[in-house]
Amino acid sequence: MCLIDLVSGAFRHQPQEMNTKLSDGARRLLDHAFADVDPGRLRDYHVHIVGLGTDNSGMSVNPKMLSWLYPLHRFRAEVYISGAHITDRDHSDRQYAERLVNLIGNIEGHGKAHILAFDHHYNRDGTINPNKSNFYVPNEWVFKLTEQYPDVFAPTISVHPHRPDALQELEKWAKRGARFVKWLPNAQGMNAADERNDDYYRLLKKHDITLLTHVGEEAAVATAEDQAFGNPLLFRRPLETGVKVVMAHCGSLGKNEDLDNPGTKVKSFDLFMRMMDDRRYQDVLFGDLSAMTQFNRLPGPFSELIKRKDLHHRLLDGSDYPLPAINIVIQTRALVRHGLITREERKHLNEIYDYNPLLFDYAVKRTIHLPNTRERLPGNIFQAHPVLDS
């Protein structure tokens, strides 16, 4: 357990302590990070809700994630639990939500976080595949939390297109005000190019629901043969139906088959950029920055997006929380090594992390600059998007 805390949430302070204990250098860094942003309009479009199925949440976790008979799965689950700062496992789901509210509430102005539901893995015949369903977060729980904390949360539903009642579920939550639906194709078994999804896409278009989907390799949950479903090119089908699509992580990890040149594999990020450069999708395709500061994704994708000023109006922020609270994947020393931050900035960012890993994620992205320059991402990326969150 000491090893788990070492690689994950080894926090030494509470978020509210920042008001009296944060150093002057760290405060100046935060002042700079907020200088061109309206704090009240802050948006984090990619925040996970996780738990163990307590507090009548309806959430569930695959038993192998909680058994040392499957040490890799169990270790991964313990790392997430540590990063989420869950200490009371009998009330883990409520404690996770309260911790998240505390983190957000202690960010200046704080804005809102879009919290994500997560549907089961479904087979093509419409049945749930329990072996591949690593965790489940029902839409009901996400809406319950949003209704309880409307000043900090906004809901993102998750509806698998293969489930028999998919269209009814979309209609139900659209009437409740859902504006986003979350897919993780690699882990949930979705092929975006499947023609059987067309009615689903038409319903998204009808209700102006944006599809927030993972693209690229998925490393946070166990997957195998379904990695191919993270190919950005597969999403031409919903885009051509007029559905707005946000590609999470901008395909910044792994490779996929180049479907335009069968038999070859290229970086998923290059395929994402090909899609972003396609004029047909300039009004409906977007990317989010979640997970892009992880050490194994640096430096290319993030640096390239800083350079591409023509795409900045189509980028959104996302933290992928609780991943920013996992020490081993967010390594500020790697940012220094690539020339993206200075040693002094690293010291201040690490200090902020010890108080508030969610604020740390924001501060990292606002501080990163191209080597030997002060060129960074503009503040509008971190605010409510005028097209998607109007």
Buried (B, 14 or more C-beta within 10 A) or exposed (E): EEEBBEBBBBBEBBBEBBEEEBEEEBBEBBEBBBEEBBEEBBBBBBBBBBBBBBBEBBBBBBEBBBEEEBEEBBBBBBBBBBBBBBEEEEBBBBBBBEBBBBBBEBBBEBBBBBBBBBBBBBEEEEEBBEEBBBBBBBBBBBBBBBEEBEEBBBBBBBBBBBBEEBBEBBBBBBEEEBBBBBBBBBBBBBBBBBEEBEEBBBBBBEBEBBBBBBBBBBBBBBBEEBBEBBBBBBBBBBBEBBBBBBBBBBBBBBBBBBBEEEEEEBBBBBBBBBBBEEEEBEEBBBBBBBBBBBBEBBBEBBBBBBEBEEBEBBBBBBBBBBBBBBBEBBBBEBBBEBBBBEEEBBBBBBBBBBBBBBBBBBBBBBBBBBEEEEEBBBBBBBBBBEEBBE
